[in-house]
Amino acid sequence: MNTTKIKRRVGKYELGRTIREGTFAKVKFARNIETGEPIAIKILDKEKVLKHKLVEQIKREVATMKLIKHPNVVRIYEVMGSKSKIFIILVFATGGELFDKIVNHGRMREDEARRYFQQLINAVDYCHSRGVYHRDLKPENLLLDAYGNLKVSDFGLSALSQQVKDDGLLHITCGTPNYVAPEMRNCLVFTKSQAGELAAEEISFRKLSFRRSFVQLKELLPKFFNGVVVADPVDFLWRKNS
């Protein structure tokens, strides 16, 4: 009896295990069958994308990543599609999420945290120079390669320079509440670069102290942003270890 497992393929890529899974997409490990190179494939369900009106967001994410070629940003190779799915082919970051590293090993040494901070700031500065503003920087969206180098990922909430108002400001509050400054959580306007800079500072603070820089009692409750309830799933871990 032949028990050989049939491998699923997408073009020249052979799909493997699921790495991450969210509400609208999952990321799978895959391998280029021509070169043997490991890669990651972000798979989106077209029906869900249409139902939740995410078409423009996905187009913006792809367009944004094609603009950016930097050693500290996850690289996009190509985009493919079928009748029911969208496949975004990305570099595979073998080191996993920075968040997992922090949770598993606790606060970092200052020299290690400084190295990650420098790489993050380099990536953010480059993105801003290209007119791209991430707007959801957090340890879960920072990946590590085999050499421990940081890679910024997930540009789903990013803004392009065309979205900036005439006053030079962004007016839409978005992102993960625990990584934005208090004035942004209070829906005040902010410059296009402040969101990334303040998120980078908050991430650096947590790497060193293993606690949040801004804490208010009301933040224990879910947050509402643009009509969507957003709760930080890792908040309990920060509090537990602070």
Backbone as CSV, one residue per row, in Angstrom:
resi,resn,N_x,N_y,N_z,CA_x,CA_y,CA_z,C_x,C_y,C_z
1,MET,0.838,-1.199,0.000,0.000,0.000,0.000,0.875,1.252,0.000
2,ASN,0.621,2.150,-0.912,1.413,3.369,-1.019,0.866,4.432,-0.072
3,THR,1.681,4.814,0.912,1.247,5.800,1.912,1.906,7.150,1.700
4,THR,2.546,7.334,0.517,3.231,8.594,0.229,2.237,9.763,0.258
5,LYS,2.562,10.786,1.032,1.685,11.942,1.148,1.829,12.840,-0.073
6,ILE,0.710,13.211,-0.676,0.728,14.086,-1.842,0.956,15.529,-1.377
7,LYS,2.010,16.149,-1.915,2.332,17.528,-1.568,1.529,18.495,-2.430
8,ARG,0.989,19.526,-1.812,0.247,20.533,-2.550,1.209,21.572,-3.104
9,ARG,0.976,21.990,-4.326,1.840,22.970,-4.971,1.055,24.198,-5.404
10,VAL,1.744,25.322,-5.377,1.233,26.572,-5.940,2.308,27.043,-6.899
11,GLY,2.055,26.877,-8.190,3.090,27.201,-9.168,4.310,26.334,-8.934
12,LYS,5.464,26.975,-8.782,6.714,26.236,-8.555,7.036,26.052,-7.073
13,TYR,6.022,26.304,-6.210,6.247,26.226,-4.767,5.485,25.050,-4.152
14,GLU,6.173,24.288,-3.324,5.576,23.148,-2.633,5.232,23.573,-1.202
15,LEU,3.956,23.494,-0.853,3.483,23.994,0.442,3.792,23.024,1.571
16,GLY,4.086,23.611,2.751,4.343,22.826,3.948,3.443,23.252,5.090
17,ARG,4.027,23.330,6.279,3.258,23.602,7.502,2.777,25.048,7.556
18,THR,1.753,25.272,8.379,1.267,26.631,8.628,2.146,27.292,9.681
19,ILE,2.626,28.495,9.381,3.501,29.234,10.302,2.691,30.172,11.190
20,ARG,1.785,30.935,10.579,0.938,31.882,11.292,-0.453,31.837,10.686
21,GLU,-1.443,32.136,11.511,-2.807,32.151,11.002,-3.584,33.282,11.640
22,GLY,-4.279,34.063,10.815,-5.084,35.176,11.303,-6.512,35.055,10.834
23,THR,-7.268,36.137,11.019,-8.683,36.135,10.656,-8.895,36.016,9.155
24,PHE,-8.070,36.713,8.382,-8.281,36.766,6.943,-7.205,36.069,6.130
25,ALA,-6.148,35.593,6.774,-5.049,34.989,6.017,-4.275,34.007,6.879
26,LYS,-3.533,33.144,6.206,-2.591,32.273,6.897,-1.278,32.312,6.136
27,VAL,-0.192,32.069,6.864,1.130,32.044,6.246,1.675,30.625,6.344
28,LYS,2.081,30.067,5.211,2.606,28.711,5.174,4.065,28.697,4.751
29,PHE,4.799,27.751,5.320,6.159,27.483,4.856,6.058,26.793,3.509
30,ALA,6.948,27.115,2.594,6.955,26.473,1.289,8.390,26.396,0.779
31,ARG,8.557,25.659,-0.308,9.885,25.517,-0.894,9.803,25.648,-2.418
32,ASN,10.742,26.407,-2.964,10.840,26.548,-4.403,11.397,25.234,-4.958
33,ILE,10.594,24.499,-5.733,11.015,23.171,-6.191,12.117,23.250,-7.246
34,GLU,12.334,24.435,-7.821,13.392,24.593,-8.822,14.745,24.863,-8.181
35,THR,14.743,25.655,-7.088,16.004,26.046,-6.448,16.206,25.427,-5.065
36,GLY,15.110,24.916,-4.468,15.198,24.371,-3.121,15.132,25.426,-2.033
37,GLU,14.988,26.704,-2.432,14.971,27.809,-1.471,13.699,27.790,-0.618
38,PRO,13.833,27.900,0.714,12.640,28.003,1.574,12.030,29.388,1.461
39,ILE,10.710,29.462,1.380,10.024,30.748,1.298,8.752,30.680,2.142
40,ALA,8.083,31.821,2.285,6.805,31.873,3.009,5.736,32.331,2.025
41,ILE,4.551,31.741,2.126,3.436,32.141,1.269,2.270,32.600,2.132
42,LYS,1.883,33.848,1.953,0.703,34.389,2.630,-0.504,34.087,1.754
43,ILE,-1.473,33.350,2.313,-2.630,32.897,1.542,-3.885,33.607,2.039
44,LEU,-4.551,34.294,1.131,-5.783,35.016,1.463,-6.954,34.405,0.715
45,ASP,-8.081,34.307,1.400,-9.307,33.796,0.795,-10.023,34.949,0.085
46,LYS,-10.234,34.816,-1.217,-10.842,35.908,-1.992,-12.243,36.255,-1.499
47,GLU,-12.997,35.234,-1.114,-14.367,35.473,-0.642,-14.370,36.336,0.609
48,LYS,-13.443,36.057,1.545,-13.343,36.851,2.770,-12.860,38.262,2.465
49,VAL,-11.918,38.370,1.544,-11.387,39.673,1.161,-12.498,40.564,0.600
50,LEU,-13.341,39.991,-0.256,-14.449,40.748,-0.843,-15.522,41.057,0.195
51,LYS,-15.835,40.083,1.035,-16.889,40.246,2.049,-16.555,41.369,3.024
52,HIS,-15.305,41.457,3.418,-14.890,42.458,4.406,-14.279,43.701,3.757
53,LYS,-14.439,43.810,2.442,-14.003,44.996,1.705,-12.519,45.308,1.927
54,LEU,-11.692,44.282,1.747,-10.261,44.419,1.979,-9.450,44.504,0.688
55,VAL,-10.147,44.623,-0.441,-9.449,44.616,-1.727,-8.406,45.729,-1.818
56,GLU,-8.807,46.951,-1.482,-7.878,48.082,-1.561,-6.717,47.924,-0.591
57,GLN,-7.006,47.369,0.593,-5.948,47.161,1.586,-4.908,46.167,1.072
58,ILE,-5.361,45.078,0.457,-4.435,44.081,-0.076,-3.623,44.671,-1.220
59,LYS,-4.294,45.418,-2.107,-3.578,46.065,-3.211,-2.510,47.014,-2.686
60,ARG,-2.858,47.763,-1.621,-1.912,48.717,-1.039,-0.732,47.985,-0.402
61,GLU,-1.022,46.873,0.284,0.049,46.090,0.924,1.040,45.583,-0.120
62,VAL,0.530,45.033,-1.213,1.398,44.506,-2.266,2.188,45.632,-2.926
63,ALA,1.507,46.724,-3.258,2.176,47.861,-3.896,3.264,48.432,-2.997
64,THR,2.976,48.487,-1.704,3.930,49.015,-0.732,5.174,48.150,-0.665
65,MET,4.992,46.836,-0.574,6.142,45.940,-0.433,6.991,45.916,-1.699
66,LYS,6.370,46.148,-2.853,7.137,46.192,-4.099,8.009,47.445,-4.173
67,LEU,7.627,48.471,-3.417,8.403,49.716,-3.395,9.677,49.584,-2.564
68,ILE,9.687,48.607,-1.653,10.721,48.554,-0.625,11.695,47.407,-0.863
69,LYS,12.963,47.743,-0.957,14.028,46.740,-1.045,15.104,47.138,-0.042
70,HIS,15.017,46.531,1.130,15.923,46.877,2.236,16.249,45.609,3.018
71,PRO,17.487,45.451,3.499,17.869,44.225,4.213,17.083,43.964,5.497
72,ASN,16.431,45.002,6.043,15.667,44.825,7.277,14.161,44.887,7.057
73,VAL,13.729,44.635,5.822,12.307,44.544,5.488,12.089,43.239,4.740
74,VAL,11.025,42.514,5.102,10.712,41.259,4.417,10.488,41.534,2.936
75,ARG,11.151,40.765,2.106,11.080,40.976,0.653,9.920,40.187,0.048
76,ILE,9.230,40.806,-0.906,8.170,40.135,-1.655,8.739,39.680,-2.994
77,TYR,8.485,38.418,-3.356,8.963,37.884,-4.621,7.940,38.072,-5.740
78,GLU,6.720,37.627,-5.498,5.681,37.725,-6.528,4.315,37.505,-5.900
79,VAL,3.273,37.767,-6.680,1.893,37.555,-6.254,1.214,36.670,-7.292
80,MET,0.500,35.657,-6.813,-0.191,34.727,-7.700,-1.640,34.617,-7.243
81,GLY,-2.474,34.019,-8.084,-3.873,33.875,-7.720,-4.505,32.650,-8.343
82,SER,-5.567,32.174,-7.711,-6.398,31.111,-8.255,-7.835,31.622,-8.228
83,LYS,-8.799,30.778,-8.503,-10.192,31.201,-8.479,-10.638,31.631,-7.089
84,SER,-10.053,31.022,-6.053,-10.515,31.286,-4.686,-9.469,31.878,-3.753
85,LYS,-8.189,31.915,-4.164,-7.120,32.341,-3.263,-6.200,33.378,-3.903
86,ILE,-5.552,34.165,-3.014,-4.474,35.066,-3.414,-3.226,34.575,-2.690
87,PHE,-2.123,34.439,-3.413,-0.872,33.948,-2.831,0.201,35.025,-2.946
88,ILE,0.717,35.463,-1.794,1.796,36.446,-1.767,3.069,35.721,-1.349
89,ILE,4.054,35.676,-2.251,5.285,34.922,-2.035,6.326,35.830,-1.384
90,LEU,6.815,35.422,-0.200,7.701,36.256,0.609,8.973,35.509,1.026
91,VAL,9.970,36.267,1.423,11.161,35.685,2.038,10.762,34.970,3.324
92,PHE,11.351,33.808,3.573,11.077,33.070,4.802,12.085,33.472,5.875
93,ALA,11.587,34.006,6.991,12.443,34.408,8.115,12.520,33.235,9.098
94,THR,13.635,32.526,9.084,13.748,31.275,9.838,13.775,31.475,11.351
95,GLY,14.100,32.699,11.807,14.223,32.937,13.245,12.915,33.218,13.955
96,GLY,11.799,33.296,13.224,10.501,33.546,13.853,10.301,34.998,14.257
97,GLU,9.343,35.220,15.161,8.990,36.571,15.594,9.893,37.065,16.718
98,LEU,10.174,38.361,16.714,10.902,38.974,17.826,10.103,38.810,19.119
99,PHE,8.774,38.847,19.006,7.916,38.686,20.177,8.195,37.369,20.894
100,ASP,8.297,36.275,20.142,8.563,34.966,20.751,9.910,34.941,21.457
101,LYS,10.883,35.616,20.861,12.213,35.678,21.477,12.151,36.400,22.829
102,ILE,11.398,37.505,22.869,11.282,38.267,24.115,10.540,37.460,25.185
103,VAL,9.431,36.831,24.789,8.630,36.048,25.744,9.427,34.865,26.285
104,ASN,10.171,34.183,25.408,10.897,32.975,25.814,12.160,33.264,26.615
105,HIS,12.784,34.418,26.362,14.079,34.701,26.991,14.069,35.913,27.919
106,GLY,12.932,36.614,28.015,12.857,37.757,28.921,13.572,38.980,28.371
107,ARG,13.841,39.946,29.266,14.452,41.197,28.818,15.827,40.944,28.220
108,MET,16.162,41.766,27.230,17.408,41.595,26.491,18.557,42.355,27.131
109,ARG,19.759,41.938,26.771,20.932,42.727,27.127,20.884,44.029,26.337
110,GLU,21.492,45.064,26.885,21.420,46.371,26.240,22.042,46.355,24.853
111,ASP,23.172,45.658,24.668,23.819,45.651,23.359,22.966,44.932,22.314
112,GLU,22.258,43.872,22.728,21.392,43.146,21.807,20.176,43.999,21.426
113,ALA,19.563,44.647,22.429,18.410,45.510,22.164,18.812,46.681,21.266
114,ARG,20.018,47.225,21.489,20.500,48.354,20.690,20.670,47.941,19.223
115,ARG,21.162,46.729,18.994,21.344,46.235,17.616,20.000,46.130,16.897
116,TYR,18.993,45.570,17.552,17.671,45.452,16.939,17.051,46.831,16.708
117,PHE,17.264,47.740,17.677,16.709,49.084,17.541,17.318,49.800,16.343
118,GLN,18.632,49.662,16.163,19.308,50.292,15.026,18.763,49.747,13.701
119,GLN,18.567,48.434,13.638,18.042,47.827,12.415,16.608,48.285,12.156
120,LEU,15.809,48.380,13.224,14.429,48.824,13.082,14.364,50.273,12.602
121,ILE,15.165,51.134,13.202,15.177,52.548,12.805,15.666,52.702,11.366
122,ASN,16.657,51.914,10.972,17.138,51.959,9.586,16.014,51.599,8.618
123,ALA,15.248,50.554,8.973,14.146,50.113,8.115,13.046,51.169,8.053
124,VAL,12.677,51.718,9.218,11.622,52.732,9.276,12.037,53.985,8.504
125,ASP,13.277,54.421,8.685,13.774,55.605,7.983,13.750,55.387,6.472
126,TYR,14.140,54.199,6.022,14.123,53.889,4.591,12.683,53.905,4.054
127,CYS,11.766,53.267,4.797,10.361,53.251,4.377,9.818,54.664,4.237
128,HIS,10.112,55.524,5.226,9.628,56.905,5.187,10.220,57.651,3.986
129,SER,11.468,57.354,3.656,12.102,58.015,2.508,11.452,57.609,1.194
130,ARG,10.770,56.452,1.201,10.065,55.965,0.016,8.580,56.319,0.052
131,GLY,8.178,57.095,1.058,6.783,57.497,1.172,5.881,56.412,1.706
132,VAL,6.443,55.492,2.513,5.685,54.374,3.089,5.714,54.479,4.607
133,TYR,4.517,54.368,5.243,4.400,54.498,6.696,3.664,53.267,7.224
134,HIS,4.377,52.444,7.983,3.900,51.111,8.375,2.644,51.156,9.230
135,ARG,2.646,51.903,10.318,1.505,52.163,11.203,1.062,50.975,12.072
136,ASP,1.804,49.886,12.060,1.463,48.785,12.973,2.728,48.050,13.410
137,LEU,3.745,48.819,13.777,4.981,48.205,14.250,4.785,47.629,15.649
138,LYS,5.168,46.382,15.830,5.086,45.684,17.114,5.939,44.421,16.995
139,PRO,6.357,43.823,18.113,7.242,42.653,18.048,6.699,41.493,17.221
140,GLU,5.368,41.352,17.154,4.787,40.263,16.355,5.010,40.476,14.860
141,ASN,5.229,41.723,14.441,5.447,42.035,13.033,6.922,42.253,12.702
142,LEU,7.791,41.904,13.639,9.230,41.980,13.412,9.780,40.557,13.434
143,LEU,10.288,40.108,12.302,10.783,38.744,12.171,12.307,38.724,12.209
144,LEU,12.871,37.552,12.439,14.325,37.389,12.508,14.774,36.351,11.482
145,ASP,15.887,36.624,10.808,16.398,35.648,9.858,17.348,34.676,10.553
146,ALA,17.992,33.820,9.791,18.858,32.789,10.366,20.054,33.368,11.113
147,TYR,20.401,34.620,10.795,21.555,35.260,11.436,21.136,36.219,12.549
148,GLY,19.843,36.224,12.874,19.352,37.095,13.936,19.107,38.518,13.505
149,ASN,19.100,38.776,12.193,18.821,40.122,11.703,17.321,40.365,11.643
150,LEU,16.924,41.573,11.972,15.506,41.927,12.051,14.928,42.220,10.671
151,LYS,13.662,41.781,10.466,12.948,42.028,9.211,11.544,42.547,9.532
152,VAL,11.213,43.741,9.081,9.872,44.294,9.284,8.914,43.604,8.312
153,SER,7.747,43.177,8.820,6.770,42.491,7.977,5.376,43.076,8.183
154,ASP,4.425,42.569,7.424,2.990,42.878,7.527,2.697,44.371,7.338
155,PHE,2.574,44.772,6.082,2.287,46.167,5.731,0.807,46.383,5.440
156,GLY,-0.053,45.541,6.015,-1.484,45.606,5.750,-2.150,46.908,6.164
157,LEU,-1.618,47.584,7.186,-2.201,48.849,7.646,-1.366,50.065,7.225
158,SER,-0.434,49.850,6.326,0.477,50.934,5.947,-0.247,52.034,5.186
159,ALA,0.369,53.199,5.193,-0.140,54.346,4.439,0.936,54.793,3.465
160,LEU,0.500,55.297,2.324,1.419,55.861,1.343,1.352,57.379,1.413
161,SER,2.345,58.030,0.869,2.427,59.492,0.971,1.207,60.177,0.360
162,GLN,0.539,59.516,-0.602,-0.646,60.102,-1.233,-1.808,60.250,-0.258
163,GLN,-1.770,59.478,0.855,-2.866,59.523,1.821,-2.714,60.646,2.852
164,VAL,-1.574,61.306,2.854,-1.334,62.397,3.792,-2.174,63.604,3.390
165,LYS,-2.802,64.236,4.382,-3.668,65.389,4.113,-2.834,66.627,3.754
166,ASP,-3.524,67.681,3.351,-2.841,68.916,2.956,-2.030,69.531,4.092
167,ASP,-2.439,69.231,5.341,-1.695,69.781,6.484,-0.467,68.950,6.832
168,GLY,-0.187,67.908,6.029,0.991,67.081,6.278,0.794,66.036,7.353
169,LEU,-0.465,65.816,7.762,-0.752,64.894,8.870,-1.612,63.722,8.414
170,LEU,-1.528,62.641,9.199,-2.442,61.515,9.042,-3.544,61.677,10.078
171,HIS,-4.789,61.379,9.719,-5.917,61.626,10.610,-6.662,60.357,11.020
172,ILE,-6.209,59.199,10.553,-6.894,57.945,10.876,-6.101,57.174,11.914
173,THR,-6.721,56.877,13.047,-6.073,56.094,14.096,-6.160,54.620,13.740
174,CYS,-5.012,53.945,13.731,-5.012,52.514,13.456,-3.785,51.894,14.109
175,GLY,-3.694,50.562,14.024,-2.574,49.877,14.648,-2.997,49.169,15.918
176,THR,-2.025,48.738,16.702,-2.270,48.023,17.950,-2.144,49.010,19.107
177,PRO,-3.199,49.176,19.914,-3.242,50.228,20.939,-2.013,50.315,21.841
178,ASN,-1.483,49.177,22.261,-0.386,49.209,23.225,0.962,49.603,22.627
179,TYR,0.987,49.894,21.333,2.240,50.323,20.708,2.132,51.707,20.077
180,VAL,1.106,52.428,20.433,0.999,53.800,19.949,1.020,54.748,21.141
181,ALA,1.402,56.001,20.875,1.497,56.997,21.935,0.111,57.402,22.424
182,PRO,-0.015,57.887,23.666,-1.319,58.263,24.231,-2.097,59.249,23.374
183,GLU,-1.412,60.228,22.778,-2.141,61.217,21.984,-2.751,60.587,20.734
184,MET,-2.130,59.537,20.221,-2.696,58.841,19.068,-3.895,57.990,19.488
185,ARG,-3.810,57.395,20.672,-4.947,56.611,21.175,-6.130,57.521,21.447
186,ASN,-5.835,58.781,21.727,-6.909,59.742,21.988,-7.401,60.415,20.711
187,CYS,-6.974,59.838,19.554,-7.474,60.271,18.236,-7.044,61.687,17.855
188,LEU,-5.891,62.130,18.360,-5.354,63.407,17.916,-4.606,63.187,16.611
189,VAL,-4.461,64.226,15.812,-3.745,64.083,14.546,-2.252,63.948,14.825
190,PHE,-1.516,63.384,13.859,-0.090,63.191,14.065,0.613,63.195,12.720
191,THR,1.919,63.531,12.727,2.667,63.569,11.481,2.832,62.168,10.939
192,LYS,3.092,62.076,9.653,3.162,60.782,8.981,4.285,59.894,9.501
193,SER,5.335,60.481,10.075,6.446,59.669,10.550,6.374,59.351,12.039
194,GLN,5.574,60.097,12.804,5.526,59.905,14.255,5.063,58.507,14.638
195,ALA,4.093,57.951,13.904,3.551,56.642,14.255,4.646,55.593,14.297
196,GLY,5.516,55.579,13.272,6.600,54.602,13.225,7.661,54.861,14.269
197,GLU,8.014,56.131,14.452,9.081,56.472,15.395,8.691,56.126,16.831
198,LEU,7.459,56.471,17.228,7.027,56.203,18.596,6.831,54.719,18.840
199,ALA,6.359,53.979,17.828,6.221,52.531,17.968,7.590,51.887,18.151
200,ALA,8.598,52.366,17.406,9.953,51.827,17.539,10.499,52.071,18.940
201,GLU,10.236,53.263,19.489,10.685,53.574,20.851,10.004,52.665,21.874
202,GLU,8.697,52.422,21.686,7.955,51.560,22.615,8.477,50.137,22.558
203,ILE,8.763,49.623,21.359,9.304,48.274,21.209,10.648,48.172,21.907
204,SER,11.508,49.172,21.719,12.828,49.169,22.354,12.707,49.179,23.876
205,PHE,11.784,49.978,24.401,11.575,50.048,25.845,11.181,48.680,26.405
206,ARG,10.301,47.980,25.689,9.835,46.677,26.167,10.935,45.625,26.097
207,LYS,11.801,45.721,25.106,12.896,44.755,24.996,13.811,44.838,26.215
208,LEU,14.009,46.047,26.717,14.922,46.262,27.831,14.256,46.089,29.197
209,SER,13.003,46.528,29.325,12.346,46.541,30.633,11.320,45.442,30.823
210,PHE,10.860,44.844,29.714,9.812,43.821,29.718,8.524,44.359,30.321
211,ARG,8.236,45.639,30.128,6.971,46.232,30.550,6.636,47.384,29.624
212,ARG,5.393,47.874,29.750,4.927,48.950,28.896,5.341,50.311,29.429
213,SER,5.520,51.260,28.519,5.910,52.605,28.954,4.703,53.431,29.357
214,PHE,3.521,53.136,28.781,2.294,53.861,29.125,1.266,52.859,29.648
215,VAL,0.812,53.028,30.883,-0.175,52.114,31.452,-1.301,52.911,32.098
216,GLN,-2.545,52.609,31.705,-3.705,53.220,32.327,-4.698,52.108,32.649
217,LEU,-5.448,52.264,33.716,-6.389,51.233,34.128,-7.387,50.910,33.033
218,LYS,-7.868,51.923,32.318,-8.888,51.691,31.295,-8.352,50.860,30.129
219,GLU,-7.018,50.731,30.019,-6.442,49.951,28.941,-6.593,48.450,29.160
220,LEU,-7.066,48.061,30.354,-7.337,46.652,30.598,-8.535,46.182,29.781
221,LEU,-9.333,47.123,29.296,-10.521,46.796,28.504,-10.172,46.797,27.029
222,PRO,-10.936,46.063,26.198,-10.703,46.095,24.753,-10.829,47.519,24.223
223,LYS,-10.086,47.798,23.179,-10.113,49.119,22.565,-10.976,49.098,21.314
224,PHE,-11.553,50.238,21.003,-12.333,50.352,19.787,-11.619,51.298,18.832
225,PHE,-11.286,50.795,17.650,-10.662,51.618,16.632,-11.431,51.461,15.328
226,ASN,-11.960,52.568,14.833,-12.721,52.548,13.584,-13.823,51.496,13.611
227,GLY,-14.466,51.319,14.767,-15.582,50.395,14.880,-15.180,48.950,15.083
228,VAL,-13.858,48.661,15.179,-13.394,47.292,15.353,-12.792,47.131,16.738
229,VAL,-13.193,46.092,17.465,-12.623,45.841,18.787,-11.225,45.281,18.609
230,VAL,-10.242,45.937,19.229,-8.863,45.491,19.129,-8.326,45.251,20.534
231,ALA,-7.948,44.028,20.821,-7.352,43.713,22.115,-5.944,43.197,21.878
232,ASP,-4.995,43.625,22.668,-3.622,43.168,22.516,-3.514,41.770,23.106
233,PRO,-3.307,40.720,22.304,-3.291,39.362,22.820,-2.095,39.045,23.687
234,VAL,-1.059,39.901,23.640,0.134,39.610,24.415,0.217,40.452,25.678
235,ASP,-0.792,41.279,25.923,-0.736,42.195,27.062,-0.575,41.439,28.378
236,PHE,-1.261,40.321,28.513,-1.182,39.539,29.757,0.254,39.093,30.021
237,LEU,0.981,38.723,28.957,2.351,38.259,29.131,3.251,39.384,29.609
238,TRP,3.037,40.608,29.065,3.834,41.746,29.521,3.571,42.013,31.004
239,ARG,2.293,41.999,31.403,1.946,42.299,32.781,2.475,41.225,33.724
240,LYS,2.371,39.966,33.284,2.813,38.852,34.098,4.301,38.932,34.413
241,ASN,5.073,39.440,33.460,6.524,39.464,33.616,7.095,40.826,33.973
242,SER,6.195,41.809,34.223,6.700,43.152,34.552,6.922,43.290,36.042
